[in-house]
Amino acid sequence: MKQSIGMELSDPVSLKDLAKRHFVSTTTISKILNLLGKELSNNFTDLPQNLCFDEFTSVKNKQGKYSFIYSDSVSHQIIDILPDNKSHTLESHFSKIKI
C-alpha cells in the first residue's frame, strides 16, 4: 500500500482523493509523504530550471503546522521535503544550493 501511495504522490491529485482511493485517512497519506521525504537524498548541488512547491499540513510535527515540499516541474520527481514552511528554514535550506 505504501509503495502504491508513494507512486501516486507525484500525480496531480489531492491528498484527500488519494486517501479515498486507497481507503486510508489523509493523516496516513501525510505520514507516508513525510516518510518518503526522510528517505530522499539531499546531496544535490543545483536545482532544475522550474520548480513546483507546496505546503501541506503536518501531523504531529514539532517544528510547525505546515511542511514544505518541492519537486521538478517536468519530471515531477520530489527533490526534498522540509519540516516546516518558515522563512528562516527555507532561506537556510536554499542558501546551500549553488546558483
PDB file as gemmi writes it, atoms N, CA and C in Angstrom:
CRYST1    1.000    1.000    1.000  90.00  90.00  90.00 P 1                      
ATOM      1  N   MET A   1       0.822  -1.170   0.000  1.00  0.00           N  
ATOM      2  CA  MET A   1       0.000   0.000   0.000  1.00  0.00           C  
ATOM      3  C   MET A   1       0.884   1.259   0.000  1.00  0.00           C  
ATOM      4  N   LYS A   2       1.928   1.262   0.835  1.00  0.00           N  
ATOM      5  CA  LYS A   2       2.805   2.442   0.910  1.00  0.00           C  
ATOM      6  C   LYS A   2       3.473   2.712  -0.428  1.00  0.00           C  
ATOM      7  N   GLN A   3       3.883   1.658  -1.111  1.00  0.00           N  
ATOM      8  CA  GLN A   3       4.532   1.846  -2.410  1.00  0.00           C  
ATOM      9  C   GLN A   3       3.547   2.413  -3.426  1.00  0.00           C  
ATOM     10  N   SER A   4       2.339   1.917  -3.405  1.00  0.00           N  
ATOM     11  CA  SER A   4       1.325   2.402  -4.335  1.00  0.00           C  
ATOM     12  C   SER A   4       1.019   3.874  -4.081  1.00  0.00           C  
ATOM     13  N   ILE A   5       0.871   4.230  -2.817  1.00  0.00           N  
ATOM     14  CA  ILE A   5       0.621   5.632  -2.462  1.00  0.00           C  
ATOM     15  C   ILE A   5       1.818   6.483  -2.858  1.00  0.00           C  
ATOM     16  N   GLY A   6       3.014   5.999  -2.578  1.00  0.00           N  
ATOM     17  CA  GLY A   6       4.228   6.726  -2.932  1.00  0.00           C  
ATOM     18  C   GLY A   6       4.332   6.989  -4.420  1.00  0.00           C  
ATOM     19  N   MET A   7       3.933   6.013  -5.226  1.00  0.00           N  
ATOM     20  CA  MET A   7       3.965   6.186  -6.677  1.00  0.00           C  
ATOM     21  C   MET A   7       2.962   7.255  -7.123  1.00  0.00           C  
ATOM     22  N   GLU A   8       1.814   7.308  -6.474  1.00  0.00           N  
ATOM     23  CA  GLU A   8       0.769   8.243  -6.878  1.00  0.00           C  
ATOM     24  C   GLU A   8       0.955   9.639  -6.296  1.00  0.00           C  
ATOM     25  N   LEU A   9       1.855   9.807  -5.346  1.00  0.00           N  
ATOM     26  CA  LEU A   9       2.070  11.125  -4.748  1.00  0.00           C  
ATOM     27  C   LEU A   9       2.598  12.144  -5.747  1.00  0.00           C  
ATOM     28  N   SER A  10       3.233  11.670  -6.790  1.00  0.00           N  
ATOM     29  CA  SER A  10       3.745  12.611  -7.793  1.00  0.00           C  
ATOM     30  C   SER A  10       2.670  13.020  -8.801  1.00  0.00           C  
ATOM     31  N   ASP A  11       1.527  12.331  -8.785  1.00  0.00           N  
ATOM     32  CA  ASP A  11       0.427  12.681  -9.686  1.00  0.00           C  
ATOM     33  C   ASP A  11      -0.296  13.928  -9.176  1.00  0.00           C  
ATOM     34  N   PRO A  12      -0.873  14.685 -10.079  1.00  0.00           N  
ATOM     35  CA  PRO A  12      -1.609  15.891  -9.656  1.00  0.00           C  
ATOM     36  C   PRO A  12      -2.984  15.534  -9.075  1.00  0.00           C  
ATOM     37  N   VAL A  13      -2.989  15.023  -7.862  1.00  0.00           N  
ATOM     38  CA  VAL A  13      -4.225  14.624  -7.185  1.00  0.00           C  
ATOM     39  C   VAL A  13      -4.141  15.093  -5.733  1.00  0.00           C  
ATOM     40  N   SER A  14      -5.259  15.457  -5.171  1.00  0.00           N  
ATOM     41  CA  SER A  14      -5.253  15.943  -3.792  1.00  0.00           C  
ATOM     42  C   SER A  14      -5.011  14.789  -2.819  1.00  0.00           C  
ATOM     43  N   LEU A  15      -4.516  15.132  -1.635  1.00  0.00           N  
ATOM     44  CA  LEU A  15      -4.293  14.116  -0.614  1.00  0.00           C  
ATOM     45  C   LEU A  15      -5.605  13.461  -0.210  1.00  0.00           C  
ATOM     46  N   LYS A  16      -6.664  14.230  -0.199  1.00  0.00           N  
ATOM     47  CA  LYS A  16      -7.983  13.706   0.165  1.00  0.00           C  
ATOM     48  C   LYS A  16      -8.443  12.658  -0.852  1.00  0.00           C  
ATOM     49  N   ASP A  17      -8.293  12.951  -2.138  1.00  0.00           N  
ATOM     50  CA  ASP A  17      -8.678  11.990  -3.173  1.00  0.00           C  
ATOM     51  C   ASP A  17      -7.801  10.744  -3.132  1.00  0.00           C  
ATOM     52  N   LEU A  18      -6.523  10.943  -2.890  1.00  0.00           N  
ATOM     53  CA  LEU A  18      -5.599   9.817  -2.788  1.00  0.00           C  
ATOM     54  C   LEU A  18      -5.967   8.932  -1.606  1.00  0.00           C  
ATOM     55  N   ALA A  19      -6.337   9.541  -0.497  1.00  0.00           N  
ATOM     56  CA  ALA A  19      -6.744   8.783   0.688  1.00  0.00           C  
ATOM     57  C   ALA A  19      -8.008   7.970   0.399  1.00  0.00           C  
ATOM     58  N   LYS A  20      -8.970   8.579  -0.279  1.00  0.00           N  
ATOM     59  CA  LYS A  20     -10.207   7.862  -0.622  1.00  0.00           C  
ATOM     60  C   LYS A  20      -9.906   6.679  -1.540  1.00  0.00           C  
ATOM     61  N   ARG A  21      -9.023   6.891  -2.484  1.00  0.00           N  
ATOM     62  CA  ARG A  21      -8.679   5.843  -3.450  1.00  0.00           C  
ATOM     63  C   ARG A  21      -8.053   4.622  -2.772  1.00  0.00           C  
ATOM     64  N   HIS A  22      -7.313   4.849  -1.690  1.00  0.00           N  
ATOM     65  CA  HIS A  22      -6.615   3.752  -1.005  1.00  0.00           C  
ATOM     66  C   HIS A  22      -7.282   3.345   0.310  1.00  0.00           C  
ATOM     67  N   PHE A  23      -8.436   3.942   0.596  1.00  0.00           N  
ATOM     68  CA  PHE A  23      -9.208   3.613   1.794  1.00  0.00           C  
ATOM     69  C   PHE A  23      -8.418   3.834   3.079  1.00  0.00           C  
ATOM     70  N   VAL A  24      -7.701   4.951   3.132  1.00  0.00           N  
ATOM     71  CA  VAL A  24      -6.956   5.346   4.328  1.00  0.00           C  
ATOM     72  C   VAL A  24      -7.279   6.807   4.621  1.00  0.00           C  
ATOM     73  N   SER A  25      -6.806   7.295   5.750  1.00  0.00           N  
ATOM     74  CA  SER A  25      -7.047   8.689   6.112  1.00  0.00           C  
ATOM     75  C   SER A  25      -6.017   9.601   5.460  1.00  0.00           C  
ATOM     76  N   THR A  26      -6.331  10.875   5.408  1.00  0.00           N  
ATOM     77  CA  THR A  26      -5.360  11.846   4.895  1.00  0.00           C  
ATOM     78  C   THR A  26      -4.153  11.923   5.820  1.00  0.00           C  
ATOM     79  N   THR A  27      -4.362  11.615   7.096  1.00  0.00           N  
ATOM     80  CA  THR A  27      -3.245  11.572   8.047  1.00  0.00           C  
ATOM     81  C   THR A  27      -2.245  10.499   7.637  1.00  0.00           C  
ATOM     82  N   THR A  28      -2.745   9.347   7.214  1.00  0.00           N  
ATOM     83  CA  THR A  28      -1.870   8.271   6.754  1.00  0.00           C  
ATOM     84  C   THR A  28      -1.090   8.702   5.518  1.00  0.00           C  
ATOM     85  N   ILE A  29      -1.751   9.390   4.602  1.00  0.00           N  
ATOM     86  CA  ILE A  29      -1.080   9.877   3.396  1.00  0.00           C  
ATOM     87  C   ILE A  29       0.031  10.855   3.783  1.00  0.00           C  
ATOM     88  N   SER A  30      -0.248  11.758   4.718  1.00  0.00           N  
ATOM     89  CA  SER A  30       0.759  12.719   5.170  1.00  0.00           C  
ATOM     90  C   SER A  30       1.944  12.018   5.816  1.00  0.00           C  
ATOM     91  N   LYS A  31       1.671  10.984   6.601  1.00  0.00           N  
ATOM     92  CA  LYS A  31       2.756  10.236   7.244  1.00  0.00           C  
ATOM     93  C   LYS A  31       3.646   9.557   6.208  1.00  0.00           C  
ATOM     94  N   ILE A  32       3.020   8.976   5.189  1.00  0.00           N  
ATOM     95  CA  ILE A  32       3.789   8.331   4.121  1.00  0.00           C  
ATOM     96  C   ILE A  32       4.608   9.365   3.366  1.00  0.00           C  
ATOM     97  N   LEU A  33       4.027  10.520   3.110  1.00  0.00           N  
ATOM     98  CA  LEU A  33       4.740  11.598   2.432  1.00  0.00           C  
ATOM     99  C   LEU A  33       5.940  12.044   3.256  1.00  0.00           C  
ATOM    100  N   ASN A  34       5.757  12.192   4.556  1.00  0.00           N  
ATOM    101  CA  ASN A  34       6.874  12.558   5.436  1.00  0.00           C  
ATOM    102  C   ASN A  34       7.946  11.474   5.460  1.00  0.00           C  
ATOM    103  N   LEU A  35       7.516  10.222   5.495  1.00  0.00           N  
ATOM    104  CA  LEU A  35       8.462   9.106   5.493  1.00  0.00           C  
ATOM    105  C   LEU A  35       9.289   9.104   4.217  1.00  0.00           C  
ATOM    106  N   LEU A  36       8.636   9.316   3.090  1.00  0.00           N  
ATOM    107  CA  LEU A  36       9.352   9.367   1.818  1.00  0.00           C  
ATOM    108  C   LEU A  36      10.313  10.548   1.768  1.00  0.00           C  
ATOM    109  N   GLY A  37       9.920  11.645   2.374  1.00  0.00           N  
ATOM    110  CA  GLY A  37      10.784  12.819   2.408  1.00  0.00           C  
ATOM    111  C   GLY A  37      12.069  12.561   3.168  1.00  0.00           C  
ATOM    112  N   LYS A  38      11.991  11.767   4.232  1.00  0.00           N  
ATOM    113  CA  LYS A  38      13.185  11.443   5.014  1.00  0.00           C  
ATOM    114  C   LYS A  38      14.124  10.527   4.249  1.00  0.00           C  
ATOM    115  N   GLU A  39      13.563   9.743   3.319  1.00  0.00           N  
ATOM    116  CA  GLU A  39      14.371   8.808   2.544  1.00  0.00           C  
ATOM    117  C   GLU A  39      15.044   9.459   1.347  1.00  0.00           C  
ATOM    118  N   LEU A  40      14.622  10.652   0.992  1.00  0.00           N  
ATOM    119  CA  LEU A  40      15.204  11.325  -0.173  1.00  0.00           C  
ATOM    120  C   LEU A  40      16.643  11.730   0.093  1.00  0.00           C  
ATOM    121  N   SER A  41      17.426  11.683  -0.919  1.00  0.00           N  
ATOM    122  CA  SER A  41      18.807  12.129  -0.800  1.00  0.00           C  
ATOM    123  C   SER A  41      18.870  13.644  -0.919  1.00  0.00           C  
ATOM    124  N   ASN A  42      19.567  14.271  -0.018  1.00  0.00           N  
ATOM    125  CA  ASN A  42      19.709  15.720  -0.053  1.00  0.00           C  
ATOM    126  C   ASN A  42      21.065  16.138  -0.609  1.00  0.00           C  
ATOM    127  N   ASN A  43      21.704  15.265  -1.343  1.00  0.00           N  
ATOM    128  CA  ASN A  43      23.016  15.553  -1.902  1.00  0.00           C  
ATOM    129  C   ASN A  43      22.876  16.131  -3.305  1.00  0.00           C  
ATOM    130  N   PHE A  44      22.333  17.312  -3.403  1.00  0.00           N  
ATOM    131  CA  PHE A  44      22.187  17.941  -4.702  1.00  0.00           C  
ATOM    132  C   PHE A  44      22.986  19.238  -4.699  1.00  0.00           C  
ATOM    133  N   THR A  45      23.429  19.613  -5.870  1.00  0.00           N  
ATOM    134  CA  THR A  45      24.235  20.829  -5.972  1.00  0.00           C  
ATOM    135  C   THR A  45      23.526  21.923  -6.753  1.00  0.00           C  
ATOM    136  N   ASP A  46      22.532  21.554  -7.520  1.00  0.00           N  
ATOM    137  CA  ASP A  46      21.790  22.557  -8.273  1.00  0.00           C  
ATOM    138  C   ASP A  46      20.329  22.147  -8.367  1.00  0.00           C  
ATOM    139  N   LEU A  47      19.523  23.046  -8.839  1.00  0.00           N  
ATOM    140  CA  LEU A  47      18.093  22.808  -8.957  1.00  0.00           C  
ATOM    141  C   LEU A  47      17.698  22.766 -10.426  1.00  0.00           C  
ATOM    142  N   PRO A  48      16.579  22.106 -10.738  1.00  0.00           N  
ATOM    143  CA  PRO A  48      16.083  22.153 -12.117  1.00  0.00           C  
ATOM    144  C   PRO A  48      15.655  23.574 -12.479  1.00  0.00           C  
ATOM    145  N   GLN A  49      15.458  23.825 -13.733  1.00  0.00           N  
ATOM    146  CA  GLN A  49      15.111  25.162 -14.185  1.00  0.00           C  
ATOM    147  C   GLN A  49      13.775  25.625 -13.609  1.00  0.00           C  
ATOM    148  N   ASN A  50      12.808  24.720 -13.500  1.00  0.00           N  
ATOM    149  CA  ASN A  50      11.489  25.068 -12.969  1.00  0.00           C  
ATOM    150  C   ASN A  50      11.130  24.159 -11.804  1.00  0.00           C  
ATOM    151  N   LEU A  51      10.572  24.761 -10.771  1.00  0.00           N  
ATOM    152  CA  LEU A  51      10.185  24.015  -9.574  1.00  0.00           C  
ATOM    153  C   LEU A  51       8.686  24.084  -9.338  1.00  0.00           C  
ATOM    154  N   CYS A  52       8.163  23.044  -8.734  1.00  0.00           N  
ATOM    155  CA  CYS A  52       6.814  23.047  -8.173  1.00  0.00           C  
ATOM    156  C   CYS A  52       6.998  22.988  -6.670  1.00  0.00           C  
ATOM    157  N   PHE A  53       6.224  23.742  -5.942  1.00  0.00           N  
ATOM    158  CA  PHE A  53       6.333  23.661  -4.492  1.00  0.00           C  
ATOM    159  C   PHE A  53       4.977  23.879  -3.862  1.00  0.00           C  
ATOM    160  N   ASP A  54       4.838  23.345  -2.651  1.00  0.00           N  
ATOM    161  CA  ASP A  54       3.565  23.436  -1.960  1.00  0.00           C  
ATOM    162  C   ASP A  54       3.801  23.248  -0.468  1.00  0.00           C  
ATOM    163  N   GLU A  55       2.781  23.564   0.290  1.00  0.00           N  
ATOM    164  CA  GLU A  55       2.791  23.330   1.726  1.00  0.00           C  
ATOM    165  C   GLU A  55       1.698  22.318   2.019  1.00  0.00           C  
ATOM    166  N   PHE A  56       1.916  21.490   3.012  1.00  0.00           N  
ATOM    167  CA  PHE A  56       0.878  20.555   3.413  1.00  0.00           C  
ATOM    168  C   PHE A  56       0.871  20.440   4.924  1.00  0.00           C  
ATOM    169  N   THR A  57      -0.285  20.111   5.459  1.00  0.00           N  
ATOM    170  CA  THR A  57      -0.434  20.015   6.905  1.00  0.00           C  
ATOM    171  C   THR A  57       0.368  18.836   7.422  1.00  0.00           C  
ATOM    172  N   SER A  58       1.186  19.079   8.406  1.00  0.00           N  
ATOM    173  CA  SER A  58       1.984  18.032   9.024  1.00  0.00           C  
ATOM    174  C   SER A  58       1.317  17.588  10.317  1.00  0.00           C  
ATOM    175  N   VAL A  59       1.193  16.312  10.467  1.00  0.00           N  
ATOM    176  CA  VAL A  59       0.601  15.776  11.679  1.00  0.00           C  
ATOM    177  C   VAL A  59       1.701  15.515  12.698  1.00  0.00           C  
ATOM    178  N   LYS A  60       1.511  16.004  13.894  1.00  0.00           N  
ATOM    179  CA  LYS A  60       2.458  15.806  14.991  1.00  0.00           C  
ATOM    180  C   LYS A  60       3.855  16.304  14.641  1.00  0.00           C  
ATOM    181  N   ASN A  61       3.926  17.387  13.932  1.00  0.00           N  
ATOM    182  CA  ASN A  61       5.208  17.985  13.591  1.00  0.00           C  
ATOM    183  C   ASN A  61       5.558  19.010  14.655  1.00  0.00           C  
ATOM    184  N   LYS A  62       6.680  18.848  15.298  1.00  0.00           N  
ATOM    185  CA  LYS A  62       7.084  19.731  16.384  1.00  0.00           C  
ATOM    186  C   LYS A  62       7.526  21.100  15.885  1.00  0.00           C  
ATOM    187  N   GLN A  63       7.957  21.179  14.638  1.00  0.00           N  
ATOM    188  CA  GLN A  63       8.550  22.409  14.139  1.00  0.00           C  
ATOM    189  C   GLN A  63       7.542  23.395  13.566  1.00  0.00           C  
ATOM    190  N   GLY A  64       6.421  22.940  13.097  1.00  0.00           N  
ATOM    191  CA  GLY A  64       5.431  23.843  12.529  1.00  0.00           C  
ATOM    192  C   GLY A  64       4.210  23.102  12.061  1.00  0.00           C  
ATOM    193  N   LYS A  65       3.164  23.854  11.793  1.00  0.00           N  
ATOM    194  CA  LYS A  65       1.911  23.244  11.351  1.00  0.00           C  
ATOM    195  C   LYS A  65       2.008  22.712   9.924  1.00  0.00           C  
ATOM    196  N   TYR A  66       2.786  23.387   9.091  1.00  0.00           N  
ATOM    197  CA  TYR A  66       2.896  23.002   7.692  1.00  0.00           C  
ATOM    198  C   TYR A  66       4.315  22.579   7.343  1.00  0.00           C  
ATOM    199  N   SER A  67       4.414  21.578   6.460  1.00  0.00           N  
ATOM    200  CA  SER A  67       5.694  21.188   5.888  1.00  0.00           C  
ATOM    201  C   SER A  67       5.769  21.775   4.483  1.00  0.00           C  
ATOM    202  N   PHE A  68       6.950  21.802   3.915  1.00  0.00           N  
ATOM    203  CA  PHE A  68       7.194  22.391   2.601  1.00  0.00           C  
ATOM    204  C   PHE A  68       7.771  21.311   1.701  1.00  0.00           C  
ATOM    205  N   ILE A  69       7.188  21.137   0.532  1.00  0.00           N  
ATOM    206  CA  ILE A  69       7.658  20.134  -0.420  1.00  0.00           C  
ATOM    207  C   ILE A  69       7.936  20.819  -1.754  1.00  0.00           C  
ATOM    208  N   TYR A  70       8.995  20.391  -2.429  1.00  0.00           N  
ATOM    209  CA  TYR A  70       9.236  20.918  -3.773  1.00  0.00           C  
ATOM    210  C   TYR A  70       9.762  19.812  -4.678  1.00  0.00           C  
ATOM    211  N   SER A  71       9.457  19.967  -5.969  1.00  0.00           N  
ATOM    212  CA  SER A  71       9.804  18.945  -6.943  1.00  0.00           C  
ATOM    213  C   SER A  71      10.152  19.581  -8.284  1.00  0.00           C  
ATOM    214  N   ASP A  72      10.684  18.760  -9.165  1.00  0.00           N  
ATOM    215  CA  ASP A  72      10.978  19.167 -10.534  1.00  0.00           C  
ATOM    216  C   ASP A  72       9.650  19.264 -11.280  1.00  0.00           C  
ATOM    217  N   SER A  73       9.374  20.386 -11.916  1.00  0.00           N  
ATOM    218  CA  SER A  73       8.078  20.569 -12.580  1.00  0.00           C  
ATOM    219  C   SER A  73       7.947  19.747 -13.857  1.00  0.00           C  
ATOM    220  N   VAL A  74       9.043  19.277 -14.407  1.00  0.00           N  
ATOM    221  CA  VAL A  74       8.981  18.485 -15.631  1.00  0.00           C  
ATOM    222  C   VAL A  74       8.829  16.997 -15.304  1.00  0.00           C  
ATOM    223  N   SER A  75       9.713  16.467 -14.475  1.00  0.00           N  
ATOM    224  CA  SER A  75       9.684  15.037 -14.164  1.00  0.00           C  
ATOM    225  C   SER A  75       8.775  14.704 -12.985  1.00  0.00           C  
ATOM    226  N   HIS A  76       8.378  15.731 -12.217  1.00  0.00           N  
ATOM    227  CA  HIS A  76       7.549  15.573 -11.014  1.00  0.00           C  
ATOM    228  C   HIS A  76       8.255  14.764  -9.928  1.00  0.00           C  
ATOM    229  N   GLN A  77       9.558  14.660 -10.028  1.00  0.00           N  
ATOM    230  CA  GLN A  77      10.335  13.956  -9.010  1.00  0.00           C  
ATOM    231  C   GLN A  77      10.492  14.866  -7.796  1.00  0.00           C  
ATOM    232  N   ILE A  78      10.153  14.347  -6.625  1.00  0.00           N  
ATOM    233  CA  ILE A  78      10.281  15.131  -5.399  1.00  0.00           C  
ATOM    234  C   ILE A  78      11.758  15.343  -5.106  1.00  0.00           C  
ATOM    235  N   ILE A  79      12.136  16.582  -4.872  1.00  0.00           N  
ATOM    236  CA  ILE A  79      13.518  16.903  -4.554  1.00  0.00           C  
ATOM    237  C   ILE A  79      13.739  16.851  -3.052  1.00  0.00           C  
ATOM    238  N   ASP A  80      12.848  17.482  -2.300  1.00  0.00           N  
ATOM    239  CA  ASP A  80      13.015  17.480  -0.848  1.00  0.00           C  
ATOM    240  C   ASP A  80      11.714  17.866  -0.160  1.00  0.00           C  
ATOM    241  N   ILE A  81      11.610  17.479   1.092  1.00  0.00           N  
ATOM    242  CA  ILE A  81      10.507  17.871   1.956  1.00  0.00           C  
ATOM    243  C   ILE A  81      11.118  18.467   3.205  1.00  0.00           C  
ATOM    244  N   LEU A  82      10.770  19.706   3.485  1.00  0.00           N  
ATOM    245  CA  LEU A  82      11.305  20.396   4.657  1.00  0.00           C  
ATOM    246  C   LEU A  82      10.302  20.306   5.803  1.00  0.00           C  
ATOM    247  N   PRO A  83      10.784  20.281   7.034  1.00  0.00           N  
ATOM    248  CA  PRO A  83       9.906  20.063   8.182  1.00  0.00           C  
ATOM    249  C   PRO A  83       8.927  21.190   8.462  1.00  0.00           C  
ATOM    250  N   ASP A  84       9.200  22.394   7.970  1.00  0.00           N  
ATOM    251  CA  ASP A  84       8.255  23.493   8.151  1.00  0.00           C  
ATOM    252  C   ASP A  84       8.390  24.472   6.998  1.00  0.00           C  
ATOM    253  N   ASN A  85       7.503  25.454   6.976  1.00  0.00           N  
ATOM    254  CA  ASN A  85       7.495  26.418   5.880  1.00  0.00           C  
ATOM    255  C   ASN A  85       7.937  27.805   6.330  1.00  0.00           C  
ATOM    256  N   LYS A  86       8.638  27.877   7.432  1.00  0.00           N  
ATOM    257  CA  LYS A  86       9.067  29.170   7.963  1.00  0.00           C  
ATOM    258  C   LYS A  86      10.208  29.732   7.121  1.00  0.00           C  
ATOM    259  N   SER A  87      10.227  31.053   7.013  1.00  0.00           N  
ATOM    260  CA  SER A  87      11.183  31.702   6.112  1.00  0.00           C  
ATOM    261  C   SER A  87      12.630  31.395   6.472  1.00  0.00           C  
ATOM    262  N   HIS A  88      12.966  31.336   7.754  1.00  0.00           N  
ATOM    263  CA  HIS A  88      14.367  31.058   8.117  1.00  0.00           C  
ATOM    264  C   HIS A  88      14.765  29.634   7.722  1.00  0.00           C  
ATOM    265  N   THR A  89      13.826  28.685   7.768  1.00  0.00           N  
ATOM    266  CA  THR A  89      14.120  27.315   7.335  1.00  0.00           C  
ATOM    267  C   THR A  89      14.355  27.277   5.835  1.00  0.00           C  
ATOM    268  N   LEU A  90      13.496  27.965   5.080  1.00  0.00           N  
ATOM    269  CA  LEU A  90      13.631  27.986   3.623  1.00  0.00           C  
ATOM    270  C   LEU A  90      14.913  28.693   3.197  1.00  0.00           C  
ATOM    271  N   GLU A  91      15.209  29.828   3.819  1.00  0.00           N  
ATOM    272  CA  GLU A  91      16.433  30.564   3.489  1.00  0.00           C  
ATOM    273  C   GLU A  91      17.666  29.734   3.789  1.00  0.00           C  
ATOM    274  N   SER A  92      17.675  29.081   4.936  1.00  0.00           N  
ATOM    275  CA  SER A  92      18.817  28.250   5.309  1.00  0.00           C  
ATOM    276  C   SER A  92      19.004  27.095   4.328  1.00  0.00           C  
ATOM    277  N   HIS A  93      17.911  26.467   3.951  1.00  0.00           N  
ATOM    278  CA  HIS A  93      17.974  25.323   3.048  1.00  0.00           C  
ATOM    279  C   HIS A  93      18.440  25.730   1.649  1.00  0.00           C  
ATOM    280  N   PHE A  94      17.807  26.761   1.085  1.00  0.00           N  
ATOM    281  CA  PHE A  94      18.118  27.146  -0.290  1.00  0.00           C  
ATOM    282  C   PHE A  94      19.425  27.899  -0.413  1.00  0.00           C  
ATOM    283  N   SER A  95      19.957  28.441   0.679  1.00  0.00           N  
ATOM    284  CA  SER A  95      21.238  29.129   0.612  1.00  0.00           C  
ATOM    285  C   SER A  95      22.389  28.136   0.409  1.00  0.00           C  
ATOM    286  N   LYS A  96      22.157  26.873   0.656  1.00  0.00           N  
ATOM    287  CA  LYS A  96      23.183  25.835   0.462  1.00  0.00           C  
ATOM    288  C   LYS A  96      23.340  25.445  -1.011  1.00  0.00           C  
ATOM    289  N   ILE A  97      22.405  25.856  -1.833  1.00  0.00           N  
ATOM    290  CA  ILE A  97      22.388  25.464  -3.239  1.00  0.00           C  
ATOM    291  C   ILE A  97      23.087  26.525  -4.072  1.00  0.00           C  
ATOM    292  N   LYS A  98      23.993  26.063  -4.938  1.00  0.00           N  
ATOM    293  CA  LYS A  98      24.714  26.976  -5.823  1.00  0.00           C  
ATOM    294  C   LYS A  98      23.811  27.375  -6.980  1.00  0.00           C  
ATOM    295  N   ILE A  99      23.864  28.656  -7.306  1.00  0.00           N  
ATOM    296  CA  ILE A  99      23.051  29.165  -8.418  1.00  0.00           C  
ATOM    297  C   ILE A  99      23.960  29.453  -9.602  1.00  0.00           C  
TER     298      ILE A  99                                                      
END                                                                             
